[in-house]
Amino acid sequence: MAGGMIATEDRPPVPPVSGGGKVTLFLLALVIVAIAEAIGNVSIPLGAGKIVLLPLLWALLLGGALGLLSPRLPAPLRLTGALQNAASAYLQPALLIFIAKLGLLVGGSLPKILASGWALVFQEFGHFFGTMVFGLPVALLLGIKREAIGATFSVGREPSLAIIGERYGMDSPEGRGVLAEYLTGTVFGAVFIAVLAGLVTSLGIFNPLALAMGAGVGSGSMMAAASGAIAAQQTPEVAKEVATFAAASNLVTTTIGTYFTLFLSLPFTIWAYGKLEPILGRGRRSAVPEAAAGGGAAAPAHHEAPIGFAETVVAWLLIGAYGLIGNWLTYGVAPNGTVVAGMAIILGTVLSGWCVYLLCGRRLPAVLWVSVLGMALTYPGMPYAAEVAAMTGKINFLALATPILTFAGLSVAKDVPAFRRLGWRIVVVSFMANAGTFLGAVLIAQFFLHAPAG
């Protein structure tokens, strides 16, 4: 892409991780998962509401702390930059297991999801425009100029970096803005969205299904954190519905997100900036510090080490075992024959979806194929759908979310130096954008779930 890729040529290549290093990484992940699940759910009262801290958040925080403290730790516990990049690469295998579980949940609930009518369709406009509606005015009031476009047109995942990089270049103000959103989401996104979702849920204002749709922000780790915080405050039956609706919303956001942000969200944010900046930003000097204007110097150290197919399969098996451990420690379901069979079905769904992904030339994301196959297995009327749903239903989806956040935590420390170069104002704006995508979707979904009569 002309001027669009993240500047990395000035960095030395990341050395490959040895087999022993990968063993160390997975052992550290196992210890973190076990500690996080042993801590369990912790509720903190906050006025009329409460904040629920889940094992997945403990895992994220423990992994991040280990990375930050790594230089001071003994060699066996030291998380090198190469290991942090490897942890980032293992996020995708971990995410696919979680997506498979959600697909298996969604299949049996598809009639109920379809019955939600326009709520699931129109709430996506909240995801894609909520970032700008909530974030752009705050950015302009804080004195942020064109960086606000990049920071508020989306939640700033990898496709957004590519879109802004292609159009403006990463050394541009817009590029620095999307970089701020990317780094904020990487370092704090899951924690922030989980705390926000848990607090909003505790107020009892919104339908749990509307909240679930809001959780589908298009980021696997953030969706896992938000839906977990919502589900933790529901009955077991409603918690399953929360997971299914969050998965359905996230699938829609993920599959059409790149095109929506490219052709609708970004042009609309540019237009809104032109209209609002003379009003809200009049006479305000740019608040983005000069240190953040170095473009490539602040780019995220995003060097995911490629992993082979055999290694990916081993990772799936290990991460699946971690999920069974969490399912036992937190939810009291011992890994008996039925539970292990349920995990085997989940892993089989992941493997099948990945093979279809490869056979189709990687043209569509693997999460799509894994989701579709999972839904097909439990769709009412399919052979053995009830039996498959019963076996996989023994495994709580939150137990599979904890390994995702573990590897996310183990990978975030590499982005902290770049994150520190960004001004606090643009970080506040990034938080507002993340809040906007959640709250915007929730408000629209709530309206359509409770549409006025007549």
C-alpha positions in Angstrom: 0.0 0.0 0.0 1.4 3.4 -1.0 2.5 5.1 2.2 0.0 3.0 4.1 1.8 0.2 5.9 3.0 0.6 9.4 6.6 1.7 9.5 8.8 -1.2 10.6 11.8 -1.1 8.4 13.8 0.9 11.0 13.5 -1.9 13.5 15.7 -5.0 13.7 14.0 -8.2 12.8 12.5 -10.1 15.6 14.4 -13.3 16.3 12.4 -16.6 16.0 11.3 -18.2 19.2 12.8 -21.5 20.0 10.8 -24.6 20.9 11.8 -24.2 24.5 10.7 -20.6 24.4 7.2 -21.6 23.2 7.0 -24.3 25.9 7.8 -21.5 28.5 5.1 -19.3 27.0 2.4 -22.0 27.2 3.5 -22.9 30.8 3.2 -19.2 31.8 -0.2 -19.1 30.1 -1.3 -22.2 32.0 -0.2 -20.7 35.4 -2.0 -17.4 34.6 -5.2 -19.2 33.5 -5.2 -21.3 36.7 -4.6 -18.2 39.0 -7.2 -16.1 37.2 -9.9 -18.9 37.4 -9.0 -19.5 41.1 -9.6 -15.8 41.9 -13.0 -16.0 40.1 -15.6 -13.3 39.9 -15.2 -10.2 42.1 -18.0 -7.6 42.4 -17.2 -4.0 43.4 -20.2 -1.8 44.3 -20.3 1.6 42.6 -23.2 3.8 43.5 -26.4 2.4 42.0 -24.4 -0.1 40.0 -21.4 -2.4 40.3 -18.3 -3.5 38.5 -17.8 -7.2 38.0 -14.2 -8.3 37.5 -14.1 -11.7 35.8 -11.3 -14.3 35.5 -10.7 -13.1 31.9 -9.8 -9.7 33.2 -7.5 -11.1 35.9 -5.8 -13.1 33.1 -5.3 -10.0 31.0 -3.9 -8.0 33.9 -1.6 -10.8 35.1 -0.2 -11.3 31.6 0.3 -7.6 31.1 2.0 -7.2 34.5 4.3 -10.1 33.7 5.4 -8.5 30.5 6.0 -5.1 32.1 7.9 -6.5 35.0 9.8 -9.0 32.8 13.2 -7.1 32.8 13.3 -7.4 36.6 12.2 -11.1 36.8 14.4 -14.2 36.9 15.3 -15.6 33.5 12.6 -18.5 33.6 9.9 -15.9 34.0 11.2 -13.3 31.6 8.9 -12.5 28.7 11.2 -11.3 25.9 10.0 -9.3 23.0 10.1 -12.4 20.8 7.8 -14.3 23.2 5.4 -11.4 23.4 5.1 -11.4 19.6 4.6 -15.2 19.7 1.8 -14.6 22.2 0.2 -12.2 19.8 0.4 -14.8 17.1 -1.4 -17.4 19.3 -4.3 -15.1 19.8 -5.9 -16.3 16.6 -6.0 -20.0 17.5 -7.3 -19.1 20.9 -10.0 -16.8 19.4 -11.2 -19.5 17.0 -11.9 -21.9 19.8 -14.1 -19.2 21.5 -15.8 -18.4 18.2 -16.5 -22.1 17.6 -18.2 -22.4 21.0 -20.3 -19.3 20.3 -21.2 -20.7 16.9 -22.5 -23.8 18.5 -24.5 -21.7 20.9 -25.9 -19.5 18.1 -27.1 -22.5 16.0 -29.8 -23.6 18.4 -30.9 -20.0 19.0 -31.1 -18.9 15.4 -34.9 -18.8 15.3 -34.8 -16.6 18.4 -32.2 -14.3 16.8 -34.1 -14.0 13.6 -37.2 -13.2 15.6 -35.4 -10.2 17.0 -36.3 -8.5 13.7 -34.6 -5.2 12.8 -32.8 -4.9 16.2 -29.8 -7.0 15.0 -29.7 -5.2 11.7 -29.9 -1.6 12.7 -27.8 -1.9 15.9 -24.8 -2.2 13.6 -25.2 1.5 12.7 -24.6 2.1 16.4 -21.3 0.2 16.2 -20.1 2.0 13.1 -21.3 5.6 13.8 -21.2 5.5 17.6 -17.4 5.9 17.7 -17.7 9.2 15.8 -20.8 10.5 17.6 -19.3 10.0 21.0 -15.6 10.6 20.3 -15.4 13.4 17.7 -17.0 16.2 19.7 -14.8 15.4 22.8 -11.7 15.3 20.6 -12.5 18.8 19.2 -13.2 20.2 22.6 -9.9 18.9 23.8 -8.0 20.6 21.0 -7.4 17.6 18.8 -7.4 18.4 15.1 -7.3 15.9 12.2 -6.0 13.1 14.5 -9.6 13.0 15.6 -10.7 11.5 12.2 -8.4 8.5 12.6 -9.2 8.0 16.2 -13.0 8.2 16.0 -14.1 6.7 12.6 -13.8 3.1 14.0 -12.5 1.1 16.9 -9.1 1.1 15.2 -8.3 -2.6 14.6 -5.9 -3.8 11.9 -8.3 -3.1 8.9 -8.7 0.5 10.1 -4.9 0.9 10.2 -4.8 -0.3 6.6 -7.6 2.0 5.5 -6.1 5.1 7.0 -2.6 4.1 5.9 -3.7 3.7 2.3 -5.6 7.0 2.2 -3.4 9.3 4.3 -0.2 7.4 5.3 0.7 6.5 8.9 2.8 9.7 9.3 -0.2 11.9 8.8 -2.4 13.3 11.6 -5.1 10.8 10.6 -2.5 8.0 10.9 -1.5 9.1 14.3 -5.1 9.2 15.4 -5.9 5.7 14.3 -2.6 4.5 15.8 -3.8 6.0 19.2 -7.1 4.1 18.9 -5.2 0.9 18.0 -2.8 1.1 20.9 -5.5 2.1 23.4 -7.7 -0.8 22.3 -4.7 -3.2 22.4 -3.5 -2.1 25.9 -6.7 -1.2 27.6 -9.6 -2.0 25.3 -10.7 -5.3 26.9 -10.5 -3.9 30.5 -12.3 -0.7 29.6 -15.1 -2.3 27.7 -15.6 -5.0 30.3 -15.8 -2.4 33.1 -18.2 -0.2 31.1 -20.4 -3.1 30.0 -20.6 -4.5 33.6 -21.5 -1.1 35.0 -24.2 -0.3 32.4 -25.6 -3.8 32.9 -25.8 -3.4 36.7 -28.0 -0.3 36.3 -30.9 -2.5 35.0 -31.9 0.0 32.3 -31.3 -2.1 29.1 -32.5 -5.4 27.9 -29.7 -8.0 28.3 -30.1 -8.8 24.6 -29.6 -5.2 23.6 -26.5 -5.1 25.8 -25.3 -8.4 24.1 -25.6 -6.9 20.7 -23.6 -3.9 21.8 -20.8 -6.3 22.9 -20.2 -7.3 19.3 -17.8 -4.5 18.6 -15.8 -6.4 16.0 -12.8 -7.3 18.2 -12.7 -10.9 19.5 -11.0 -10.0 22.8 -13.2 -7.0 23.5 -16.4 -8.9 22.6 -15.3 -11.7 25.0 -14.7 -9.2 27.8 -17.9 -7.3 27.3 -20.2 -10.2 26.8 -18.6 -11.9 29.8 -19.3 -8.9 32.0 -22.9 -8.8 30.9 -23.5 -12.6 31.2 -22.0 -12.7 34.7 -25.0 -10.7 36.0 -27.7 -12.8 34.3 -29.3 -16.2 35.1 -27.6 -19.1 33.4 -30.3 -19.3 30.7 -30.1 -15.6 29.9 -26.3 -15.7 30.0 -26.5 -18.2 27.1 -28.7 -15.9 25.1 -26.3 -13.0 25.8 -23.5 -15.1 24.4 -25.5 -16.0 21.2 -26.6 -12.5 20.5 -23.1 -11.1 21.1 -21.6 -13.7 18.8 -24.2 -12.9 16.1 -23.6 -9.2 16.3 -19.8 -9.6 16.3 -20.0 -11.8 13.2 -22.0 -9.2 11.3 -19.6 -6.4 12.5 -16.5 -8.5 11.5 -17.7 -9.6 8.1 -19.0 -6.2 6.8 -16.9 -3.9 9.0 -14.1 -3.2 6.6 -16.5 -2.2 3.8 -18.8 -0.2 6.1 -15.9 1.8 7.7 -14.3 2.4 4.3 -17.4 3.6 2.4 -19.7 5.0 5.2 -18.0 5.6 8.5 -14.8 7.3 7.3 -16.5 9.6 4.7 -19.2 10.6 7.3 -16.5 11.3 10.0 -14.6 13.5 7.5 -17.8 15.4 6.7 -18.7 15.8 10.4 -15.2 17.0 11.2 -15.5 19.7 8.5 -18.8 20.8 10.0 -17.9 20.6 13.7 -14.3 21.7 13.8 -15.0 25.4 13.0 -17.5 25.4 15.9 -16.0 23.2 18.6 -12.4 23.5 17.7 -12.3 27.2 16.9 -9.2 28.9 18.3 -7.8 25.8 19.9 -4.2 24.8 19.2 -3.4 21.2 18.4 -3.2 19.3 21.7 -1.3 16.3 20.3 2.3 16.5 21.6 5.2 16.8 19.3 6.6 13.5 20.6 3.6 11.7 19.0 4.2 13.3 15.6 7.1 11.0 14.8 4.8 8.6 12.9 6.8 5.5 12.4 8.6 5.9 15.8 5.3 5.4 17.5 4.1 2.6 15.4 3.1 -0.6 17.2 5.7 -3.3 17.4 3.3 -5.7 15.6 5.5 -8.6 14.4 3.4 -11.7 14.7 5.6 -14.7 14.2 4.0 -17.0 11.6 3.1 -20.4 13.0 2.7 -23.6 11.0 -0.3 -25.8 10.7 1.0 -28.6 13.0 2.0 -26.0 15.6 -1.4 -24.4 15.3 -3.1 -27.8 16.0 -1.0 -28.3 19.1 -1.9 -24.8 20.2 -5.6 -25.6 19.8 -5.2 -28.8 21.9 -3.4 -26.9 24.7 -5.8 -23.9 24.7 -8.7 -26.3 24.8 -7.2 -28.0 27.8 -6.8 -24.6 29.5 -10.5 -24.0 28.8 -11.4 -27.3 30.5 -9.3 -26.3 33.6 -11.2 -23.0 33.8 -14.5 -24.8 33.3 -13.6 -27.0 36.3 -12.1 -24.3 38.6 -14.7 -21.6 38.2 -17.9 -23.4 37.0 -17.4 -26.7 38.9 -17.7 -29.0 35.8 -15.1 -31.8 36.1 -13.6 -32.9 32.7 -15.4 -36.2 32.4 -16.1 -38.1 29.2 -19.0 -36.0 28.1 -17.2 -32.7 28.7 -14.1 -33.9 26.9 -16.3 -35.1 24.0 -17.8 -31.6 23.9 -14.4 -30.0 23.7 -13.5 -32.5 21.0 -16.5 -31.3 19.0 -15.4 -27.7 19.5 -11.9 -28.4 18.4 -13.2 -30.4 15.4 -15.3 -27.4 14.4 -12.3 -25.2 14.5 -10.2 -27.6 12.5 -12.9 -28.1 9.9 -13.5 -24.3 9.6 -9.8 -23.7 9.2 -9.5 -26.3 6.4 -12.4 -24.7 4.6 -10.7 -21.3 5.0 -7.5 -22.7 3.4 -9.4 -24.4 0.6 -11.1 -21.1 -0.2 -7.8 -19.4 -0.6 -8.2 -17.3 2.6 -10.6 -15.0 0.8 -13.0 -14.9 3.7 -11.9 -14.8 7.4 -11.5 -18.0 9.2 -13.9 -16.8 12.0 -16.7 -16.8 9.4 -16.2 -20.4 8.4 -15.8 -21.6 12.0 -18.9 -19.7 13.0 -21.0 -21.1 10.2 -20.0 -24.7 10.8 -20.7 -24.3 14.5 -24.1 -22.9 13.8 -24.9 -25.7 11.3 -24.1 -28.4 13.9 -26.7 -27.2 16.4 -29.3 -25.7 14.1 -32.7 -27.2 14.9 -33.5 -30.1 12.5 -29.9 -31.0 11.8 -29.0 -34.7 12.7 -27.8 -35.0 16.3 -28.1 -31.2 16.9 -29.6 -31.8 20.3 -26.8 -34.2 21.4 -24.1 -31.9 20.1 -25.7 -28.9 21.9 -25.9 -30.9 25.1 -22.3 -32.0 25.1 -20.8 -28.7 24.1 -23.2 -27.0 26.5 -21.2 -28.5 29.4 -18.4 -26.0 28.6 -19.0 -22.4 29.7 -18.1 -19.9 27.0 -16.4 -17.7 29.6 -14.0 -20.5 30.4 -12.8 -20.3 26.8 -12.5 -16.5 26.9 -9.9 -16.6 29.7 -7.1 -18.1 27.5 -7.8 -15.4 24.8 -7.2 -12.6 27.3 -4.2 -14.5 28.8 -2.4 -14.4 25.4 -3.6 -10.8 24.9 -2.1 -9.8 28.2 1.2 -11.6 27.5 1.5 -9.6 24.2 0.5 -6.1 25.3 3.8 -5.0 27.0 5.5 -4.7 23.6 3.1 -1.8 22.7 3.4 0.1 25.9 6.5 2.2 24.9 4.7 3.4 21.8 1.5 4.0 23.8 3.4 6.3 26.2 4.4 8.6 23.4 0.7 9.5 22.8 -0.9 12.4 24.6 -3.5 11.7 27.3 -6.1 13.7 25.4 -6.1 11.4 22.4 -6.3 8.4 24.7 -9.4 9.9 26.3 -10.9 10.2 22.8 -10.1 6.6 22.1 -12.0 5.6 25.2 -14.9 7.7 24.1 -14.9 6.0 20.7 -14.9 2.5 22.3 -17.7 3.6 24.6 -19.6 5.0 21.6 -19.5 1.8 19.6 -20.9 -0.1 22.6 -23.5 2.4 23.8 -24.6 3.4 20.3 -25.4 -0.2 19.3 -27.1 -0.8 22.7 -29.4 2.3 22.3 -30.5 1.3 18.8 -31.0 -2.3 19.7 -33.0 -1.3 22.8 -35.3 0.8 20.7 -36.1 -1.9 18.2 -36.5 -4.5 20.9 -39.0 -2.2 22.5 -40.4 -0.5 19.4 -43.4 1.7 20.2 -46.7 0.1 19.3 -48.4 1.1 16.1 
